[in-house]
Amino acid sequence: MSRRRYVARGVPGGYRIWDNRARRWWGELYELCPDRLLDELNRAADHSRITALLRFYRAQKR
């Protein structure tokens, strides 16, 4: 059984993305986990698409 590479996990203060291969947190802490990001993580989990979504949400925080 194959494990997904990226998983959104609840942490104190919000959500973070866990990278199963690197065994470390990836990206920033989100108070609310964006629906589009969760959808991508639960589907194909395409690295480039996830990166684009993270950049989009990071830009909105500014």
Secondary structure, 3 states (H helix, E strand, C coil): CCCCCEEEEEECCEEEEEECCCCEEEEEEECCCCHHHHHHHHCCCCHHHHHHHHHHHHHHHC
